[in-house]
Amino acid sequence: MTIIAGFSVSGQGGAPLNLAVQFGHTTGENVIAAAVLETTPTVAADPIEREYLGYLNAQTMGSLEAVVAGIRTDVDIQPVVRQSTSIPQGLTELTAEHQADLVVVGSSSSGLLGRIALGSVTERLVHTAAVTVAIAPRGYPATPLPLQRLTVAYGGAADTVQLIRTAAELAARWRLQLRIASFTVRPAVVFRGSIERSAEDLVTEQWSRRTEEAVRKQLTAARESIDIPQVDLVIGAGTDWAGAVNDISWEPGDLLVLGSGAAGPRAQVFLGSAAGRILRHVPAPVMIVPRRND
């Protein structure tokens, strides 16, 4: 199989290639480093436009080959320049042609270093792609190490979209550790006494117990057909999403797995509102899997 990695000549193209290579180390798949040039139907009819597009094609391929040559890896990387009506459309076309099951893109350049911000390309992909979409944080560095651990963000719709089963299958296939995390945001409250604080803590504890019971029930069902090793269950709590996400530990080699929203189409990626909030604060790459079709 093949991994499609989007390349941008704007200067932040290295991050998705670095993450794609890390996936290649983990899965054994080859990588297509793809740069998409946006064109219009009128270009074919205009010889000057065609000549300029040919010049852009050569310049882009040169930049792409230079980046690929600088990556020290035994993963097979093939540089490709594609012409299409839009970057998301070009990546979608390449994904279909090469029967890829993963497309890797990068954060918007407006994002914080080490974090993810959605731009126009990623925004469209995370709401329309028919394959898994992975996003590299801004400035994600090259590493010779494969992925080490999948962290699944478990929320209310996870039961519906079978996120735990999907992540367990990936962890078993790629031989990675599996961690399941739930995040709770508690608004900052000025407490007048111990009674209010105890009531708030009690609600959180009850929610944590219900969440753990639901997760273990799904893991038990998944173990009937999947060999799943020990799974860590963690709860991240904070007064905002940033605090909740960073309340749990993050290590090099971590990958956060988000499920598609229950309101999205089957067999397609659709980033929900809660998942979108989590995505912005995670100091690790993020992978969004489509809703299962079964």
N, C-alpha and C positions, 0 to 999 in steps of 0.2 A: 504494500500500500504506500501512499504518498502523503506528505504533509505540505500544504501550500503556505508559504510565508510571504506576507505582503512586504514590499520594499518601497520606501519613500526616499526620493532624492532630496528631500528638504533638510536632511541632516540627522533625522532621528530614525533612519531605516535600520540601524544595526540592532536595536532592541528586539524586534520580532524575529529577526534571523537568529539571534543568540538563543532565544527561547525555543524556536523551532528545532535548532540543533540539539538542545537539551532534551526535547521530546524524542528526537532521533536516537540519541544515546539510550534513552529509556525503552523505546518501542522497537528499535531496529529498522525503522522506516527511513526511506530517503526523503530529501527535502527539495522542493522547487522554490527557489528564491525568485519571486515574481514582482516585476514592476509594471504597472498599468499606466499607459498613456491614454488620456481622454481625447477622443476624436468625435467628429460629427460627420454625417453622410456627405456633406458638401466638400470634404477634404479630397475625396477620390476624384472629384470633377475639376479640381483646381491644381494645375501642375506646380505652382509655387508653394501651395500648402502641402502638397505631397513631398516636395523636396525638403521643406522645413521639418516635416514630420519624420522623414528619413534621418535628418541630422539629429533631431531629438532622440530618435531610437538608438542611434549609434552612441551618443553621449551618455544616455541612460544605461545602455549595456556596459559601457566602459566603467561607469561608477559602480554598477552592480557587481561586475567581475572583480573590481578592486576590493570591495568589501568581502566578497566570498573568499578571495585569495588570502585575506588577512585572518580568516577564521581557521584556527588550528584544530582539526577534527578528522576523524575517520568516517564521519557521516557523509554520504554521497549528497552533494549539493549541486543542483542544476540551475544556472541562471536563465531566466526567461523574461523577455519584454513583450507585453501584450498590448494591443490596441483595442479599446472598447469605448462605449459611450459614457461609462463611468467606472471609477475604481471598484466599487462593490460589484458591479456587473461583471467586470473583467475577472475578478477573483472568483466569482460564482461560476463563470464559464470554465475557468481552469480547474476548479474543483470537480465539476462534472466530467470534463474531458479525461482527467487523470484518476477518476474514481477515488478521490481523496476523501478521508473521513475526518479531517481536521484542517482548519484554516487559522493561521496565527497572524495577528496584527498587533500594532503598537498603540500606546497611549497617544492622545493628542499632545502636541508640543506645549499646550497651555497648562498641562497638568504639573503637579509638583514632582520633583525628582523622587523616584522610588514609589510613586503612586500612579493610579490610573485615572485618566479623564477621558470621557468619550468625545470623539470628534464626529464629523459628518459621516466618515466611512464606517467607523466602528458602531455608531448609533444605528445605521441601517442594517449592518450585518447582525447585530445582536437582537434584531427584531424580525429578521426575514430568512436567515440562513437555514438550509436544510441539513447542515452538518455541524458538528461541534466547533465552537469558536473559542480560541484562547487569546488572551490579551496580555502583552508584556507591559510591566510598569515602565514609565519613562526612565531612560538610561539603564535599562536592565543589562547587566554585564555578561560577557561570555564566561562560560564555566566548563571545565572538562567533566564535571560530575553529572550524573543523571538525576532525575527527580527522585526524591526520597519519600515523600509523604503526601497523601491526598487528604485535605481537610474539607469535609462536606458541610455546607451551611444548611442546617436543617430548620425549616420553617413550617408554617401551617399547611402549605400546599404540597409539601414533600411527599405526603402519602399518595396524593392524587397522581403526581407525575412519576412516582416510583424512583425518586432520586437516590435513595440509599441502595437499592438493588443495582442501579446503573453504576454508582461509584464503587460498590463492592466488586462488581464484575471487572471494572477497570483496574482496581487495586490488585485483584487476583491475577489478571492477565499481565500486568506490568510489574508484579512482585513488589508492590509499595506498601508502606504502612498506611493504615486507614484511621482517620480521626473524624469524629462527628461533633460539630460545634453548633450550639444554638446561642443566639444573641438576644438580650433583653435590654430595652432602654427604659430607664426609670427617670422621670423628670425630677429635677432638683427641687426639694421641698424644705422649707424652714420648719423643722419640727418643734412643737411646743412642749413635747414631753415624750416619755418612753412609750406610751400607749400607741401613739401614731407610728413611731418607728417600728415597734414590734408588729403592728398590723401590716405595714408595708413589707417587712421581711417575711412574714408568714405567707403573703400572697406570692412573693417571688419563690419561696421554697416549694409551695404547692405547684406552681407552674413548672419548676425544675423537675419535680418528681413526675408529673404527668408527661413532660417531654421525654425524660429518660425511659419511662415505661413504653411510650410509643416507639421510640427508637429501638429498644431491645426487642419489641414485638416484630418490627420489620426485619431486624437482623436475624431473628430466629427463623422467620419465613425464608429469607434469602439463603440461609445456611442449608436449607433442604436441597439446593441445587448448586451452591457455590462454596468452595473451600475458603472460608474467611478466617484469618487468624485473629488474635486479640485486637479489639477495637477500643480506642480511647474516646470517652465521652466528656466534653468540656462545655462549660457555660461561660459566656462573656457578658458581663453586665456593666452598664455605665449610664451616665446621665444624658449621653448623646450617642450617636452611632459610632463616632470615632473612638470614644471611650470604651464602648462595648466590644468593638472589633479588636482593639489593642489590649483588652483585658486578658486575652489568652496569648500564649507565646507563639512567635513565628520564627522559623529557622530557615537557613539556606536550604534549598531543595524542596521547600513547601510549595504546594499548588492548591489554591482554593477552587472547589467545585461548586458551581451554582446551578440550580435547576431552572428550567423555563417555567414561566408563570402558567398557572392552571387555565388562565383565560386565553392562552395562545393556542395556535393550531397544533395538531398532533404532528410528530416527526419534523418539528421545526423549532428553532431557537426563538424564544421571546422573553426578554429580560423584564422581570416584574419590578414593581416600585421598591419593595423592601430589598431585593437583590441589588438593585441599582445603588441604594444607599450604602450597602455593605461594600460593594465593589470599589467605591471611591476612597475607602479608608484602609484597604488591605495592603500591607507592605510586601506583597508576593504576587506572582502571576495568578490570573484568574481564568478558569475554563467554564464555559456555559454549555451545557448539554441540551440537546433537543428533548421534547416530550417523547416518551416511548410510544410506539405505535401498537404495542401488544396490550 
